[in-house]
Amino acid sequence: MKTRRPDTRPTPPRTDVTREKPQPHNELKPQARRPEDSASLFDSTGRKAPRSEALGGAAMALQPSRVAPGTYPSVADVNAIANMKDPVARNYAITQGYHDLSDALGQMLGKENANWSTFATWASKQAGTSIRQEDLPKFLMDAIKTSGPVGQALSKVDDVLRKLGLPALPVGDMVAGASDALNNVSKAIGDGNQLVFKEVGSEFARFVDTFKDDTHYDAAKVDRYLSQFPADKPLLKEAFGTYAKAMFEQDANKKAELMLLANNQIGLHEQTQLQPFIEKALNTPIKDTFKNILNQSIDAGIQALPFGAKQAAELLKRTGAIDAAVNPLVDSLSGLFRNFSTEHMMKLAVPGGALKLGNDLPPPPGREKELFPPDLRTIENPELKALLAKLDKSPNSLHGTAAKDWSRVDQRMNYIIDLFRSRQSDPHLFDQPFGRAGRYPVATPTQPRVS
């Protein structure tokens, strides 16, 4: 296997990742097509699945990986990225950091099986669309301009306001209300993205640092490494102990099952940690936000009226007539916003497009009957069998995987374990998320060096 050589070229000027971010309109667009023999298994267009190739695990077990320093974030780099204040820049750096940790682990354990950080790269990339709020203004403006429920409710409010001599509600105020609501959602998502990367990303970095040059399984060394996990993180301890076993496992079936077991263990830990952030995002007081914004706009208009008209408008407002017109608009805007935010939260950016988590997971192309890669069609590992029995509501099937209520850990995990199992051998998971490589160490907590 080829090893990555240290980059000896002069270091380019340090740049802020926010000035180098990819164009938002490419966020979920299909990437350039690859040859059919390396088709992404996330693509449900029916292209041929990749040909089975001989695994490189045996060869890898005979020589050290020698992952090049500076090609992945160290524990210190992970902490520096997690401490970045700008949530947009931080998300770009986290997503790139996940990819580079995934790549480093792939060099050590082989890329025939994706690791948890490989999947986390794409989940973090999707989180970025909500953190950046890049689609909301156009989405809301288009909805307001149509003759749908929002447009109809707005028309009735404007009729009432005109009778009082008030100007029509500015569309910008409604967009502002949506932005305020989305700020709460975005912050919850960004905080969760930050927490998980700092915690789990640090452990991936420590694993690479510890084992990157090992040539054989050293049980004593693994025990010393595992002893450093906190007592309140048993799933992480088990998962990285499983990765250590997988590193030198030469049986392809056993190795694939070990990788899936570790991925699921980290997935369960991560989703448990994310629960309060997801609940906060889903329970944002949207109606109150819109109501306050619209009331402020109307009150400002009333205060600008001549004395007599102002008294009449204030009296009408006290009777509840204005609220009777405004409340349906608030309900329509709130429903529109919830649909928008849920759509963003329940979508996963992947190589080649996106998956809607509220729908059943589609079969990988070419595997409509088998569903899972050859090494994972039957499960023999007892720990993995027990975990799947606990989490999988429709064993050995993709029917019933849809997470209709994303606030529930059990529904999220029911989807995630089948996502991991069905796509674990997809080579495109190791693609660069932004078409560039990260450079480490991170220069400062606010400006990671990214090429």
C-alpha positions in Angstrom: 0.0 0.0 0.0 1.3 3.4 -0.8 2.2 5.6 2.1 1.7 9.3 2.2 4.9 11.3 2.1 5.2 14.5 4.2 4.6 17.6 2.2 8.0 19.4 1.8 6.7 22.2 -0.3 6.6 25.7 1.1 3.5 26.3 3.3 1.0 28.5 1.5 -0.3 31.6 3.2 -2.7 30.8 6.0 -6.3 31.4 5.0 -9.6 31.5 6.8 -11.7 28.5 5.8 -14.7 30.8 5.5 -13.1 32.5 2.5 -12.5 29.2 0.8 -15.8 27.4 1.4 -17.3 25.6 -1.5 -20.2 27.2 -3.4 -23.4 26.6 -1.4 -25.3 25.5 -4.5 -23.0 22.5 -4.8 -23.8 21.3 -1.3 -26.1 18.5 -2.3 -25.7 18.3 -6.0 -24.4 15.1 -7.6 -20.7 14.9 -8.0 -18.9 14.0 -11.2 -19.7 10.5 -12.3 -17.1 7.8 -11.6 -16.6 4.6 -13.6 -19.2 2.0 -12.9 -16.9 -0.2 -11.1 -16.5 2.4 -8.3 -20.1 3.7 -8.2 -21.2 5.2 -5.0 -23.6 2.9 -3.1 -25.5 6.0 -1.9 -26.6 6.6 -5.4 -30.0 5.0 -6.0 -30.1 5.4 -9.7 -29.5 1.8 -10.4 -25.8 1.9 -11.5 -23.7 -1.2 -11.2 -22.3 -2.0 -7.8 -18.5 -2.0 -7.5 -16.7 -5.3 -8.4 -15.5 -7.3 -5.4 -11.7 -6.9 -5.1 -9.2 -8.8 -3.0 -8.9 -7.3 0.4 -5.6 -5.8 1.4 -5.9 -6.6 5.1 -3.3 -9.4 5.1 -0.7 -7.3 3.4 -1.4 -4.4 5.8 -0.9 -6.6 8.8 2.6 -7.3 7.7 3.9 -3.7 7.6 3.3 -0.5 9.5 1.0 2.1 8.0 3.3 5.0 8.8 0.6 7.6 8.6 2.4 10.8 7.8 2.4 13.5 10.6 0.5 16.6 9.6 -2.0 14.7 7.4 -4.5 14.3 10.2 -5.5 16.4 13.2 -3.8 15.5 16.5 -5.6 15.7 19.8 -4.4 19.3 20.2 -5.6 20.1 16.7 -9.0 18.6 17.4 -9.3 20.8 20.6 -8.2 23.9 18.7 -10.8 23.3 16.0 -13.5 22.6 18.5 -12.7 25.9 20.3 -13.1 28.0 17.2 -15.7 30.7 17.8 -17.1 31.2 14.3 -19.6 28.3 13.9 -19.4 28.3 10.1 -15.6 28.2 10.0 -15.6 25.6 12.8 -18.0 23.3 10.9 -15.8 23.4 7.8 -12.8 22.6 9.8 -14.6 19.8 11.7 -15.9 18.2 8.5 -12.4 18.3 7.0 -10.9 17.0 10.3 -13.3 14.0 10.3 -12.3 13.2 6.7 -8.6 13.3 7.5 -9.0 11.2 10.6 -11.1 8.7 8.5 -8.3 8.6 5.9 -5.6 8.1 8.5 -7.6 5.2 10.1 -8.3 3.9 6.6 -4.5 3.7 6.0 -4.1 1.7 9.1 -7.2 -0.6 8.9 -7.8 -0.6 5.2 -10.4 1.2 3.2 -12.4 -1.9 2.3 -14.6 -0.9 5.3 -15.6 2.6 6.2 -15.0 3.7 9.8 -17.3 5.9 11.9 -15.3 9.0 11.1 -15.9 8.3 7.4 -19.7 8.5 7.9 -19.3 11.5 10.3 -17.6 13.5 7.5 -20.8 13.5 5.5 -23.1 14.1 8.5 -21.0 17.1 9.5 -21.1 18.4 6.0 -24.9 18.3 6.1 -25.0 20.0 9.5 -23.2 22.8 7.8 -26.1 23.7 5.6 -28.3 24.3 8.7 -25.5 26.2 10.5 -24.9 28.5 7.5 -28.7 29.1 6.9 -27.9 29.5 3.3 -31.3 28.3 1.8 -33.8 29.9 4.2 -34.3 33.4 2.7 -35.0 32.2 -0.8 -37.2 29.3 0.5 -39.3 31.6 2.6 -39.6 34.4 0.0 -40.8 32.0 -2.6 -43.4 30.6 -0.2 -44.6 34.1 0.8 -45.0 35.1 -2.9 -47.1 32.1 -3.8 -50.8 31.9 -3.3 -50.4 29.2 -0.7 -51.4 29.3 3.0 -48.8 31.9 3.9 -49.7 34.2 1.1 -53.4 33.9 1.8 -52.9 34.6 5.5 -50.6 37.6 4.8 -53.2 39.0 2.4 -55.9 39.0 5.2 -53.5 40.7 7.7 -52.7 43.4 5.1 -56.4 44.0 4.6 -56.9 44.7 8.3 -53.8 46.9 8.5 -54.9 49.0 5.5 -58.3 49.7 7.1 -56.4 51.1 10.1 -54.2 53.2 7.8 -51.1 51.0 8.5 -48.7 49.9 5.9 -48.6 46.3 4.8 -46.3 44.0 6.8 -42.8 44.1 5.4 -41.8 40.7 4.0 -38.4 41.4 5.5 -39.8 41.2 9.0 -41.1 37.7 8.4 -37.7 36.7 7.0 -36.2 38.2 10.1 -38.5 36.1 12.3 -37.5 33.0 10.4 -33.9 33.9 10.8 -34.3 34.3 14.5 -35.9 30.9 14.8 -33.3 29.3 12.6 -30.6 30.9 14.7 -31.8 28.8 17.6 -31.9 25.6 15.5 -28.5 26.3 13.9 -26.9 27.0 17.3 -28.2 23.7 18.7 -26.9 21.8 15.6 -23.6 23.6 15.7 -23.2 23.0 19.5 -23.8 19.3 18.9 -21.4 19.2 16.0 -18.8 20.8 18.2 -19.3 18.5 21.2 -19.1 15.3 19.3 -16.1 16.3 17.3 -14.2 17.3 20.4 -15.0 14.1 22.2 -15.0 11.4 19.5 -12.5 13.2 17.2 -10.0 13.4 20.0 -10.3 9.6 20.5 -9.7 9.0 16.8 -6.7 11.2 16.9 -5.4 9.4 20.0 -5.9 6.0 18.3 -4.0 7.0 15.2 -1.2 8.5 17.3 -0.9 5.3 19.4 -1.1 2.6 16.8 -0.1 4.1 13.4 3.3 2.4 13.3 2.4 -1.0 14.9 3.1 -4.1 12.9 1.3 -6.6 15.1 -1.5 -6.8 17.8 0.0 -6.0 21.2 -2.6 -6.9 23.8 -0.7 -5.2 26.7 -0.4 -1.9 24.7 -4.0 -2.0 23.8 -4.9 -2.5 27.5 -2.8 0.5 28.5 -4.4 2.6 25.8 -8.0 1.5 26.8 -7.3 2.2 30.5 -7.1 6.0 29.6 -10.8 6.1 28.6 -13.1 7.8 31.2 -15.4 5.4 33.1 -18.5 7.2 31.8 -17.6 6.4 28.1 -17.9 2.6 28.0 -19.1 2.4 24.4 -16.2 4.5 23.1 -13.8 2.3 25.0 -15.4 -0.9 23.5 -15.4 0.6 20.0 -11.8 1.6 19.9 -10.8 -1.7 21.4 -12.7 -3.3 18.6 -10.9 -1.1 16.0 -7.6 -2.3 17.5 -8.7 -5.9 17.0 -9.8 -5.2 13.4 -6.5 -3.6 12.6 -4.7 -7.0 12.2 -7.7 -9.3 11.5 -6.9 -11.1 8.2 -10.3 -12.8 7.8 -12.4 -10.5 5.6 -15.7 -11.5 7.1 -14.5 -11.1 10.7 -12.8 -7.8 10.0 -16.0 -6.4 8.3 -18.0 -7.4 11.3 -15.6 -5.9 13.8 -15.6 -2.6 11.9 -19.4 -2.6 11.8 -19.5 -3.4 15.6 -17.2 -0.5 16.4 -19.1 1.9 14.1 -22.4 1.0 15.7 -20.9 1.4 19.2 -19.7 4.9 18.5 -22.9 5.7 16.7 -25.0 4.8 19.7 -22.7 6.8 22.0 -22.8 9.8 19.6 -26.6 9.8 19.2 -27.1 9.6 23.0 -24.8 12.6 23.4 -26.7 14.5 20.7 -30.1 13.9 22.2 -30.4 17.2 24.2 -29.2 19.2 21.2 -31.7 17.6 18.8 -34.5 18.1 21.2 -33.6 21.8 21.6 -33.4 22.2 17.8 -36.8 20.5 17.2 -38.5 22.4 20.1 -37.5 25.9 19.2 -40.4 28.3 20.2 -41.1 29.2 16.5 -44.6 30.6 17.1 -43.4 32.9 19.8 -40.6 34.2 17.6 -42.8 35.0 14.7 -45.5 36.4 16.9 -43.1 38.8 18.6 -41.6 40.0 15.3 -44.9 40.7 13.7 -46.3 42.4 16.8 -43.3 44.7 16.9 -43.8 45.6 13.3 -47.5 46.4 13.8 -46.9 48.3 17.1 -44.3 50.4 15.4 -46.8 51.3 12.6 -49.5 52.2 15.2 -47.1 54.5 17.0 -46.4 56.4 13.8 -50.1 57.1 13.2 -51.7 60.6 13.9 -53.2 60.8 17.4 -56.8 60.0 16.6 -56.0 57.1 14.3 -53.5 55.8 16.8 -56.1 55.6 19.5 -58.5 53.8 17.2 -55.9 51.3 16.2 -54.8 50.6 19.8 -58.5 50.1 20.8 -59.0 47.6 17.9 -55.8 45.8 18.9 -57.1 45.5 22.5 -60.3 43.8 21.2 -58.2 41.0 19.6 -59.2 41.8 16.0 -55.7 42.3 14.9 -54.5 39.1 16.7 -57.4 37.2 15.0 -55.8 38.1 11.6 -52.2 37.7 12.6 -52.5 34.3 14.4 -53.3 32.3 11.2 -50.3 34.0 9.6 -48.1 33.0 12.5 -49.4 29.4 12.3 -48.7 29.2 8.5 -45.2 30.7 8.9 -44.5 28.3 11.8 -45.6 25.3 9.8 -43.6 26.4 6.8 -40.5 26.9 9.0 -40.9 23.5 10.7 -41.1 21.8 7.3 -37.9 23.6 6.2 -35.9 22.9 9.3 -37.0 19.3 9.5 -36.1 18.8 5.9 -32.6 20.1 6.6 -32.2 18.2 9.8 -33.5 15.0 8.3 -31.2 14.9 5.3 -27.8 13.4 5.0 -25.3 14.8 2.4 -23.5 11.8 0.9 -21.2 11.3 -2.1 -23.5 11.7 -5.1 -26.4 13.4 -3.5 -28.4 13.1 -0.3 -30.6 10.7 1.7 -33.9 11.7 3.2 -33.9 10.1 6.7 -37.7 10.2 6.9 -37.9 7.7 4.1 -36.8 4.0 4.2 -33.1 3.7 3.3 -33.0 2.8 -0.4 -31.1 -0.4 -1.4 -27.6 0.1 -2.8 -27.6 -0.1 -6.6 -27.0 -3.6 -7.8 -27.9 -5.0 -4.3 -31.6 -4.7 -4.5 -32.0 -8.3 -3.3 -28.8 -8.8 -1.2 -28.9 -5.3 0.4 -25.7 -5.7 2.2 -22.1 -6.3 1.1 -20.9 -9.9 0.9 -18.9 -9.8 4.2 -22.0 -8.5 6.1 -24.8 -10.5 4.6 -24.7 -12.9 7.5 -23.6 -11.9 11.0 -21.6 -14.3 13.2 -19.9 -12.0 15.7 -21.9 -12.5 18.9 -21.4 -8.9 20.2 -22.6 -7.5 16.9 -25.5 -9.9 16.7 -26.6 -8.8 20.2 -26.3 -5.0 19.3 -28.2 -5.5 16.1 -30.9 -7.4 17.9 -31.3 -4.5 20.3 -31.3 -1.7 17.7 -32.6 -3.1 14.4 -36.4 -3.1 14.3 -36.5 -4.9 10.9 -33.6 -7.4 10.9 -31.8 -8.0 7.6 -34.2 -5.6 5.8 -34.3 -1.9 4.9 -38.1 -1.8 5.2 -39.2 0.2 8.3 -35.9 2.1 8.5 -37.4 5.5 8.1 -37.0 7.8 11.1 -40.4 9.5 11.2 -39.6 11.1 14.6 -36.0 12.3 14.6 -36.2 13.3 18.3 -36.2 9.6 19.3 -32.8 7.9 19.7 -34.3 4.5 18.9 -35.6 5.6 15.5 -32.4 7.4 14.6 -30.3 4.3 15.5 -32.7 2.0 13.6 -31.9 4.0 10.5 -28.1 4.5 11.2 -27.3 0.8 11.8 -28.7 -0.2 8.4 -27.0 2.8 6.8 -23.7 1.7 8.2 -24.2 -2.0 7.3 -25.5 -1.5 3.8 -22.9 1.2 2.8 -19.8 0.2 4.8 -17.9 -0.9 1.6 -18.8 2.2 -0.5 -15.4 3.5 -1.7 -16.8 7.0 -2.3 -17.2 7.6 1.4 -13.5 8.3 1.5 -13.9 11.1 -1.1 -12.8 14.6 -0.1 -15.8 16.5 1.1 -14.6 19.8 -0.3 -12.0 18.6 -2.8 -9.0 19.7 -0.8 -6.8 18.3 2.0 -6.4 19.8 5.5 -3.0 20.8 6.9 -2.1 20.3 10.5 -1.3 21.4 13.1 -4.0 24.1 13.2 -2.3 27.5 13.4 -4.7 29.2 15.8 -8.0 28.4 17.4 -9.7 30.7 14.8 -7.8 30.0 11.6 -7.0 26.4 10.8 -4.5 26.1 7.9 -6.5 24.5 5.1 -5.3 24.3 1.6 
